[in-house]
Amino acid sequence: MVAPLMNPPLGRWLPAALPAALLAALLVATLGGASGCLHRDFTKDDPQPATNRSTQQLLDQIAAARQARHLPPPSLVPELRPSALKGMVAVARGDQSLATAAHDAALRAVQLMGRHAWSFATDCTDLAQLQLPALALEWRELLMNGAAVPGADGHTYVLIVLTEPGASSIRAEQIGGGAGGTNPSIESYVHPLVAPGRCGKLWPASKRSGD
Protein backbone atom coordinates (compact mmCIF):
# COMPACT_ATOMS: atom_id res chain seq x y z
CA MET A 1 0.00 0.00 0.00
CA VAL A 2 1.07 3.56 -0.64
CA ALA A 3 0.78 6.28 1.96
CA PRO A 4 0.44 10.00 1.25
CA LEU A 5 3.77 11.77 1.49
CA MET A 6 2.92 14.82 3.52
CA ASN A 7 1.73 13.26 6.76
CA PRO A 8 2.82 15.32 9.79
CA PRO A 9 5.47 13.86 12.12
CA LEU A 10 3.81 11.76 14.78
CA GLY A 11 6.76 11.27 17.09
CA ARG A 12 10.33 12.21 17.77
CA TRP A 13 13.01 10.12 19.42
CA LEU A 14 16.76 9.61 19.60
CA PRO A 15 18.25 6.11 19.10
CA ALA A 16 19.51 5.85 22.65
CA ALA A 17 16.06 6.57 23.99
CA LEU A 18 14.17 3.99 21.98
CA PRO A 19 12.16 1.79 24.34
CA ALA A 20 12.71 -1.95 24.15
CA ALA A 21 9.10 -2.49 23.11
CA LEU A 22 9.57 -0.34 20.01
CA LEU A 23 12.72 -2.19 19.02
CA ALA A 24 10.90 -5.50 19.44
CA ALA A 25 8.03 -4.27 17.28
CA LEU A 26 10.46 -3.15 14.59
CA LEU A 27 12.14 -6.55 14.62
CA VAL A 28 8.83 -8.38 14.27
CA ALA A 29 7.70 -6.08 11.46
CA THR A 30 10.97 -6.51 9.60
CA LEU A 31 11.31 -10.27 9.91
CA GLY A 32 7.65 -11.14 9.51
CA GLY A 33 5.74 -11.73 6.30
CA ALA A 34 6.11 -14.00 3.34
CA SER A 35 8.64 -13.70 0.55
CA GLY A 36 8.06 -13.91 -3.18
CA CYS A 37 5.91 -11.99 -5.59
CA LEU A 38 3.62 -9.38 -4.09
CA HIS A 39 0.20 -8.82 -5.63
CA ARG A 40 -1.04 -5.47 -4.38
CA ASP A 41 -2.43 -2.21 -5.61
CA PHE A 42 0.19 0.40 -4.66
CA THR A 43 -2.06 3.28 -5.65
CA LYS A 44 -4.26 3.08 -2.55
CA ASP A 45 -3.55 5.17 0.50
CA ASP A 46 -2.57 3.45 3.73
CA PRO A 47 -1.77 4.93 7.16
CA GLN A 48 1.92 5.84 7.32
CA PRO A 49 4.02 4.56 10.25
CA ALA A 50 5.13 7.14 12.78
CA THR A 51 7.79 9.41 11.29
CA ASN A 52 10.55 11.03 13.31
CA ARG A 53 11.66 14.59 12.49
CA SER A 54 14.78 13.61 10.52
CA THR A 55 12.90 11.08 8.41
CA GLN A 56 10.18 13.62 7.63
CA GLN A 57 12.87 16.10 6.58
CA LEU A 58 14.38 13.45 4.29
CA LEU A 59 11.01 12.71 2.66
CA ASP A 60 10.25 16.42 2.27
CA GLN A 61 13.60 17.00 0.57
CA ILE A 62 12.95 14.19 -1.91
CA ALA A 63 9.47 15.54 -2.70
CA ALA A 64 10.80 19.08 -3.16
CA ALA A 65 13.62 17.95 -5.44
CA ARG A 66 11.19 15.98 -7.59
CA GLN A 67 8.78 18.91 -7.75
CA ALA A 68 11.62 21.13 -8.97
CA ARG A 69 12.07 18.66 -11.84
CA HIS A 70 8.32 18.63 -12.55
CA LEU A 71 7.97 15.06 -11.30
CA PRO A 72 5.11 13.80 -9.12
CA PRO A 73 5.78 13.15 -5.43
CA PRO A 74 7.01 9.68 -4.54
CA SER A 75 4.61 6.96 -3.48
CA LEU A 76 5.57 5.83 0.02
CA VAL A 77 5.32 2.09 0.62
CA PRO A 78 4.88 1.56 4.39
CA GLU A 79 6.26 -1.99 4.22
CA LEU A 80 9.67 -0.61 3.27
CA ARG A 81 10.00 1.60 6.37
CA PRO A 82 10.60 -0.96 9.19
CA SER A 83 13.78 -2.49 7.75
CA ALA A 84 15.20 0.94 6.86
CA LEU A 85 14.44 2.28 10.32
CA LYS A 86 15.80 -0.81 12.07
CA GLY A 87 19.01 -0.59 10.07
CA MET A 88 19.61 3.09 10.77
CA VAL A 89 18.95 2.64 14.49
CA ALA A 90 21.56 -0.14 14.51
CA VAL A 91 24.06 2.02 12.60
CA ALA A 92 23.47 5.01 14.89
CA ARG A 93 24.20 2.80 17.90
CA GLY A 94 27.37 1.41 16.31
CA ASP A 95 25.95 -2.10 16.05
CA GLN A 96 25.94 -2.33 12.24
CA SER A 97 27.70 -0.85 9.22
CA LEU A 98 25.96 1.27 6.59
CA ALA A 99 26.79 -1.40 4.00
CA THR A 100 25.11 -4.17 6.00
CA ALA A 101 22.05 -2.05 6.71
CA ALA A 102 21.74 -1.11 3.03
CA HIS A 103 21.99 -4.73 1.92
CA ASP A 104 19.47 -5.99 4.47
CA ALA A 105 16.93 -3.30 3.57
CA ALA A 106 17.22 -3.94 -0.17
CA LEU A 107 16.95 -7.70 0.34
CA ARG A 108 13.85 -7.27 2.47
CA ALA A 109 12.32 -5.04 -0.22
CA VAL A 110 12.87 -7.76 -2.84
CA GLN A 111 11.33 -10.38 -0.57
CA LEU A 112 8.31 -8.19 0.12
CA MET A 113 7.65 -6.75 -3.31
CA GLY A 114 9.01 -9.25 -5.78
CA ARG A 115 10.99 -6.79 -7.87
CA HIS A 116 14.42 -5.19 -8.12
CA ALA A 117 15.24 -2.95 -5.16
CA TRP A 118 17.91 -0.32 -4.57
CA SER A 119 19.04 1.06 -1.23
CA PHE A 120 21.19 4.14 -0.71
CA ALA A 121 22.96 4.66 2.61
CA THR A 122 25.02 7.60 3.83
CA ASP A 123 25.64 9.80 6.86
CA CYS A 124 25.30 13.56 7.20
CA THR A 125 26.32 16.19 9.71
CA ASP A 126 23.75 18.49 8.06
CA LEU A 127 20.82 16.62 6.53
CA ALA A 128 19.88 19.68 4.46
CA GLN A 129 23.08 19.12 2.45
CA LEU A 130 22.08 15.61 1.37
CA GLN A 131 22.76 14.87 -2.30
CA LEU A 132 20.00 12.57 -3.49
CA PRO A 133 20.73 9.51 -5.65
CA ALA A 134 19.97 9.99 -9.34
CA LEU A 135 17.33 7.24 -9.48
CA ALA A 136 15.18 9.13 -6.98
CA LEU A 137 15.04 12.05 -9.39
CA GLU A 138 14.72 10.17 -12.69
CA TRP A 139 11.77 7.82 -12.42
CA ARG A 140 8.39 9.43 -12.99
CA GLU A 141 6.75 6.78 -10.81
CA LEU A 142 8.76 6.26 -7.64
CA LEU A 143 7.93 3.57 -5.07
CA MET A 144 10.06 4.16 -2.01
CA ASN A 145 10.50 4.79 1.67
CA GLY A 146 13.37 5.65 3.92
CA ALA A 147 14.63 6.57 7.35
CA ALA A 148 16.99 9.10 8.88
CA VAL A 149 18.19 8.59 12.45
CA PRO A 150 20.40 10.98 14.47
CA GLY A 151 23.32 9.41 16.28
CA ALA A 152 25.07 10.47 19.46
CA ASP A 153 28.14 11.46 17.38
CA GLY A 154 26.31 14.36 15.72
CA HIS A 155 25.80 12.46 12.48
CA THR A 156 22.43 11.58 10.94
CA TYR A 157 22.32 8.17 9.29
CA VAL A 158 20.22 8.01 6.13
CA LEU A 159 18.80 5.09 4.17
CA ILE A 160 16.58 5.42 1.08
CA VAL A 161 14.94 2.31 -0.40
CA LEU A 162 13.54 2.33 -3.94
CA THR A 163 11.83 -0.41 -5.94
CA GLU A 164 11.22 -0.48 -9.67
CA PRO A 165 7.75 0.64 -10.78
CA GLY A 166 5.33 -1.55 -12.65
CA ALA A 167 4.11 -5.07 -12.06
CA SER A 168 5.96 -7.43 -9.74
CA SER A 169 8.60 -9.19 -11.80
CA ILE A 170 9.81 -12.05 -9.60
CA ARG A 171 8.08 -15.24 -8.54
CA ALA A 172 9.43 -17.61 -5.92
CA GLU A 173 9.93 -20.40 -8.50
CA GLN A 174 12.04 -18.05 -10.63
CA ILE A 175 14.65 -17.47 -7.94
CA GLY A 176 17.57 -19.90 -7.79
CA GLY A 177 17.75 -23.40 -9.18
CA GLY A 178 16.42 -24.04 -12.66
CA ALA A 179 18.02 -26.27 -15.26
CA GLY A 180 21.72 -26.17 -14.54
CA GLY A 181 21.22 -23.36 -12.06
CA THR A 182 20.07 -20.95 -14.78
CA ASN A 183 17.55 -19.06 -12.63
CA PRO A 184 19.04 -15.95 -10.99
CA SER A 185 19.52 -15.87 -7.25
CA ILE A 186 17.56 -13.40 -5.16
CA GLU A 187 20.79 -11.45 -4.64
CA SER A 188 20.79 -10.47 -8.33
CA TYR A 189 17.72 -8.31 -7.58
CA VAL A 190 19.34 -6.64 -4.55
CA HIS A 191 21.25 -3.40 -5.22
CA PRO A 192 22.70 -1.78 -2.06
CA LEU A 193 24.85 1.33 -2.44
CA VAL A 194 26.83 3.37 0.09
CA ALA A 195 28.13 6.83 -0.78
CA PRO A 196 31.91 7.04 -0.32
CA GLY A 197 31.59 10.73 0.56
CA ARG A 198 29.66 12.41 3.33
CA CYS A 199 25.95 13.11 2.83
CA GLY A 200 25.51 11.32 -0.48
CA LYS A 201 28.59 12.75 -2.19
CA LEU A 202 29.83 10.60 -5.08
CA TRP A 203 27.06 8.01 -5.14
CA PRO A 204 28.21 4.91 -7.06
CA ALA A 205 26.51 4.43 -10.43
CA SER A 206 23.25 2.50 -10.12
CA LYS A 207 21.89 0.62 -13.12
CA ARG A 208 18.22 0.13 -13.81
CA SER A 209 16.98 -3.46 -13.90
CA GLY A 210 16.75 -3.46 -17.70
CA ASP A 211 20.26 -2.08 -18.26
BAKOLKE-307754 format. One record per residue (C-alpha): residue number from 1; x, y, z. Coordinates in pm, whole numbers, plus 50000, padded with zeros to 5 digits. Last residue first. Layout:
BEGIN
+-----+-------+-------+-------+
|   n |     x |     y |     z |
+-----+-------+-------+-------+
| NUM |     X |     Y |     Z |
...
+-----+-------+-------+-------+
end
This chain:
BEGIN
+-----+-------+-------+-------+
|   n |     x |     y |     z |
+-----+-------+-------+-------+
| 211 | 52026 | 49792 | 48174 |
| 210 | 51675 | 49654 | 48230 |
| 209 | 51698 | 49654 | 48610 |
| 208 | 51822 | 50013 | 48619 |
| 207 | 52189 | 50062 | 48688 |
| 206 | 52325 | 50250 | 48988 |
| 205 | 52651 | 50443 | 48957 |
| 204 | 52821 | 50491 | 49294 |
| 203 | 52706 | 50801 | 49486 |
| 202 | 52983 | 51060 | 49492 |
| 201 | 52859 | 51275 | 49781 |
| 200 | 52551 | 51132 | 49952 |
| 199 | 52595 | 51311 | 50283 |
| 198 | 52966 | 51241 | 50333 |
| 197 | 53159 | 51073 | 50056 |
| 196 | 53191 | 50704 | 49968 |
| 195 | 52813 | 50683 | 49922 |
| 194 | 52683 | 50337 | 50009 |
| 193 | 52485 | 50133 | 49756 |
| 192 | 52270 | 49822 | 49794 |
| 191 | 52125 | 49660 | 49478 |
| 190 | 51934 | 49336 | 49545 |
| 189 | 51772 | 49169 | 49242 |
| 188 | 52079 | 48953 | 49167 |
| 187 | 52079 | 48855 | 49536 |
| 186 | 51756 | 48660 | 49484 |
| 185 | 51952 | 48413 | 49275 |
| 184 | 51904 | 48405 | 48901 |
| 183 | 51755 | 48094 | 48737 |
| 182 | 52007 | 47905 | 48522 |
| 181 | 52122 | 47664 | 48794 |
| 180 | 52172 | 47383 | 48546 |
| 179 | 51802 | 47373 | 48474 |
| 178 | 51642 | 47596 | 48734 |
| 177 | 51775 | 47660 | 49082 |
| 176 | 51757 | 48010 | 49221 |
| 175 | 51465 | 48253 | 49206 |
| 174 | 51204 | 48195 | 48937 |
| 173 | 50993 | 47960 | 49150 |
| 172 | 50943 | 48239 | 49408 |
| 171 | 50808 | 48476 | 49146 |
| 170 | 50981 | 48795 | 49040 |
| 169 | 50860 | 49081 | 48820 |
| 168 | 50596 | 49257 | 49026 |
| 167 | 50411 | 49493 | 48794 |
| 166 | 50533 | 49845 | 48735 |
| 165 | 50775 | 50064 | 48922 |
| 164 | 51122 | 49952 | 49033 |
| 163 | 51183 | 49959 | 49406 |
| 162 | 51354 | 50233 | 49606 |
| 161 | 51494 | 50231 | 49960 |
| 160 | 51658 | 50542 | 50108 |
| 159 | 51880 | 50509 | 50417 |
| 158 | 52022 | 50801 | 50613 |
| 157 | 52232 | 50817 | 50929 |
| 156 | 52243 | 51158 | 51094 |
| 155 | 52580 | 51246 | 51248 |
| 154 | 52631 | 51436 | 51572 |
| 153 | 52814 | 51146 | 51738 |
| 152 | 52507 | 51047 | 51946 |
| 151 | 52332 | 50941 | 51628 |
| 150 | 52040 | 51098 | 51447 |
| 149 | 51819 | 50859 | 51245 |
| 148 | 51699 | 50910 | 50888 |
| 147 | 51463 | 50657 | 50735 |
| 146 | 51337 | 50565 | 50392 |
| 145 | 51050 | 50479 | 50167 |
| 144 | 51006 | 50416 | 49799 |
| 143 | 50793 | 50357 | 49493 |
| 142 | 50876 | 50626 | 49236 |
| 141 | 50675 | 50678 | 48919 |
| 140 | 50839 | 50943 | 48701 |
| 139 | 51177 | 50782 | 48758 |
| 138 | 51472 | 51017 | 48731 |
| 137 | 51504 | 51205 | 49061 |
| 136 | 51518 | 50913 | 49302 |
| 135 | 51733 | 50724 | 49052 |
| 134 | 51997 | 50999 | 49066 |
| 133 | 52073 | 50951 | 49435 |
| 132 | 52000 | 51257 | 49651 |
| 131 | 52276 | 51487 | 49770 |
| 130 | 52208 | 51561 | 50137 |
| 129 | 52308 | 51912 | 50245 |
| 128 | 51988 | 51968 | 50446 |
| 127 | 52082 | 51662 | 50653 |
| 126 | 52375 | 51849 | 50806 |
| 125 | 52632 | 51619 | 50971 |
| 124 | 52530 | 51356 | 50720 |
| 123 | 52564 | 50980 | 50686 |
| 122 | 52502 | 50760 | 50383 |
| 121 | 52296 | 50466 | 50261 |
| 120 | 52119 | 50414 | 49929 |
| 119 | 51904 | 50106 | 49877 |
| 118 | 51791 | 49968 | 49543 |
| 117 | 51524 | 49705 | 49484 |
| 116 | 51442 | 49481 | 49188 |
| 115 | 51099 | 49321 | 49213 |
| 114 | 50901 | 49075 | 49422 |
| 113 | 50765 | 49325 | 49669 |
| 112 | 50831 | 49181 | 50012 |
| 111 | 51133 | 48962 | 49943 |
| 110 | 51287 | 49224 | 49716 |
| 109 | 51232 | 49496 | 49978 |
| 108 | 51385 | 49273 | 50247 |
| 107 | 51695 | 49230 | 50034 |
| 106 | 51722 | 49606 | 49983 |
| 105 | 51693 | 49670 | 50357 |
| 104 | 51947 | 49401 | 50447 |
| 103 | 52199 | 49527 | 50192 |
| 102 | 52174 | 49889 | 50303 |
| 101 | 52205 | 49795 | 50671 |
| 100 | 52511 | 49583 | 50600 |
|  99 | 52679 | 49860 | 50400 |
|  98 | 52596 | 50127 | 50659 |
|  97 | 52770 | 49915 | 50922 |
|  96 | 52594 | 49767 | 51224 |
|  95 | 52595 | 49790 | 51605 |
|  94 | 52737 | 50141 | 51631 |
|  93 | 52420 | 50280 | 51790 |
|  92 | 52347 | 50501 | 51489 |
|  91 | 52406 | 50202 | 51260 |
|  90 | 52156 | 49986 | 51451 |
|  89 | 51895 | 50264 | 51449 |
|  88 | 51961 | 50309 | 51077 |
|  87 | 51901 | 49941 | 51007 |
|  86 | 51580 | 49919 | 51207 |
|  85 | 51444 | 50228 | 51032 |
|  84 | 51520 | 50094 | 50686 |
|  83 | 51378 | 49751 | 50775 |
|  82 | 51060 | 49904 | 50919 |
|  81 | 51000 | 50160 | 50637 |
|  80 | 50967 | 49939 | 50327 |
|  79 | 50626 | 49801 | 50422 |
|  78 | 50488 | 50156 | 50439 |
|  77 | 50532 | 50209 | 50062 |
|  76 | 50557 | 50583 | 50002 |
|  75 | 50461 | 50696 | 49652 |
|  74 | 50701 | 50968 | 49546 |
|  73 | 50578 | 51315 | 49457 |
|  72 | 50511 | 51380 | 49088 |
|  71 | 50797 | 51506 | 48870 |
|  70 | 50832 | 51863 | 48745 |
|  69 | 51207 | 51866 | 48816 |
|  68 | 51162 | 52113 | 49103 |
|  67 | 50878 | 51891 | 49225 |
|  66 | 51119 | 51598 | 49241 |
|  65 | 51362 | 51795 | 49456 |
|  64 | 51080 | 51908 | 49684 |
|  63 | 50947 | 51554 | 49730 |
|  62 | 51295 | 51419 | 49809 |
|  61 | 51360 | 51700 | 50057 |
|  60 | 51025 | 51642 | 50227 |
|  59 | 51101 | 51271 | 50266 |
|  58 | 51438 | 51345 | 50429 |
|  57 | 51287 | 51610 | 50658 |
|  56 | 51018 | 51362 | 50763 |
|  55 | 51290 | 51108 | 50841 |
|  54 | 51478 | 51361 | 51052 |
|  53 | 51166 | 51459 | 51249 |
|  52 | 51055 | 51103 | 51331 |
|  51 | 50779 | 50941 | 51129 |
|  50 | 50513 | 50714 | 51278 |
|  49 | 50402 | 50456 | 51025 |
|  48 | 50192 | 50584 | 50732 |
|  47 | 49823 | 50493 | 50716 |
|  46 | 49743 | 50345 | 50373 |
|  45 | 49645 | 50517 | 50050 |
|  44 | 49574 | 50308 | 49745 |
|  43 | 49794 | 50328 | 49435 |
|  42 | 50019 | 50040 | 49534 |
|  41 | 49757 | 49779 | 49439 |
|  40 | 49896 | 49453 | 49562 |
|  39 | 50020 | 49118 | 49437 |
|  38 | 50362 | 49062 | 49591 |
|  37 | 50591 | 48801 | 49441 |
|  36 | 50806 | 48609 | 49682 |
|  35 | 50864 | 48630 | 50055 |
|  34 | 50611 | 48600 | 50334 |
|  33 | 50574 | 48827 | 50630 |
|  32 | 50765 | 48886 | 50951 |
|  31 | 51131 | 48973 | 50991 |
|  30 | 51097 | 49349 | 50960 |
|  29 | 50770 | 49392 | 51146 |
|  28 | 50883 | 49162 | 51427 |
|  27 | 51214 | 49345 | 51462 |
|  26 | 51046 | 49685 | 51459 |
|  25 | 50803 | 49573 | 51728 |
|  24 | 51090 | 49450 | 51944 |
|  23 | 51272 | 49781 | 51902 |
|  22 | 50957 | 49966 | 52001 |
|  21 | 50910 | 49751 | 52311 |
|  20 | 51271 | 49805 | 52415 |
|  19 | 51216 | 50179 | 52434 |
|  18 | 51417 | 50399 | 52198 |
|  17 | 51606 | 50657 | 52399 |
|  16 | 51951 | 50585 | 52265 |
|  15 | 51825 | 50611 | 51910 |
|  14 | 51676 | 50961 | 51960 |
|  13 | 51301 | 51012 | 51942 |
|  12 | 51033 | 51221 | 51777 |
|  11 | 50676 | 51127 | 51709 |
|  10 | 50381 | 51176 | 51478 |
|   9 | 50547 | 51386 | 51212 |
|   8 | 50282 | 51532 | 50979 |
|   7 | 50173 | 51326 | 50676 |
|   6 | 50292 | 51482 | 50352 |
|   5 | 50377 | 51177 | 50149 |
|   4 | 50044 | 51000 | 50125 |
|   3 | 50078 | 50628 | 50196 |
|   2 | 50107 | 50356 | 49936 |
|   1 | 50000 | 50000 | 50000 |
+-----+-------+-------+-------+
end
